[in-house]
Amino acid sequence: MSNSKKRFDRVICLRNDSKSLPFKPGRHYSIGYDHGGGNFEIYDGQGSIIIAPLVGYYLEFFPVIHSK
């Protein structure tokens, strides 16, 4: 999926098993560039970015689809 074909620009955090990553379940976060292989830039809302899959070992996100 290339960045131009991405159908969502936000995700909701479903799970955070990390003690140090700032993402909170139930909150929405902006998503940026699609690095391929299922990895996306995910912005924490405080100026930091992680590159991670939507479903990973510590974090799980779900895309928020915008209908137009």
C-alpha positions as CSV (number, residue, x, y, z in Angstrom):
1,M,0.0,0.0,0.0
2,S,1.6,3.3,-1.0
3,N,1.1,6.6,0.8
4,S,-1.2,7.8,-2.0
5,K,-3.6,4.8,-1.7
6,K,-3.9,5.0,2.1
7,R,-7.5,5.4,3.1
8,F,-7.0,6.5,6.7
9,D,-5.0,9.2,8.4
10,R,-5.8,8.3,12.0
11,V,-5.7,5.2,14.1
12,I,-7.2,4.3,17.5
13,C,-4.9,2.6,20.0
14,L,-6.4,-0.8,21.2
15,R,-3.5,-2.1,23.3
16,N,-0.3,-0.8,24.8
17,D,1.6,-3.4,26.8
18,S,4.7,-1.2,27.0
19,K,5.7,0.6,30.1
20,S,7.5,3.4,28.2
21,L,5.6,4.2,25.0
22,P,3.1,7.0,25.5
23,F,0.1,5.6,23.5
24,K,-3.1,5.2,25.5
25,P,-5.9,2.7,24.6
26,G,-9.0,4.4,23.3
27,R,-7.2,7.5,22.0
28,H,-6.9,8.5,18.4
29,Y,-3.5,9.2,16.8
30,S,-2.3,10.6,13.5
31,I,-0.6,8.3,11.1
32,G,1.9,9.4,8.5
33,Y,4.0,7.8,5.8
34,D,3.5,4.2,4.9
35,H,7.0,2.7,4.9
36,G,5.8,-0.6,3.3
37,G,5.7,-4.0,4.9
38,G,2.9,-2.9,7.2
39,N,5.0,-0.3,9.0
40,F,3.6,3.3,9.4
41,E,4.7,6.5,11.1
42,I,2.5,7.0,14.1
43,Y,2.6,10.3,15.9
44,D,2.1,10.5,19.7
45,G,0.7,14.0,19.7
46,Q,3.6,15.4,21.6
47,G,6.1,15.7,18.8
48,S,7.5,12.2,18.7
49,I,7.0,9.6,16.0
50,I,7.4,5.8,16.0
51,I,7.6,3.5,13.0
52,A,5.6,0.4,13.8
53,P,3.1,-2.1,12.4
54,L,-0.5,-1.6,13.3
55,V,-0.4,-4.9,15.2
56,G,2.9,-5.4,17.0
57,Y,4.3,-7.0,20.1
58,Y,3.6,-4.1,22.4
59,L,1.1,-2.0,20.6
60,E,-2.1,-2.5,18.6
61,F,-3.8,0.1,16.5
62,F,-6.9,0.0,14.3
63,P,-7.4,2.3,11.3
64,V,-10.1,5.0,11.5
65,I,-11.7,5.0,8.1
66,H,-13.1,8.2,6.8
67,S,-16.0,7.9,4.4
68,K,-16.5,10.7,1.8
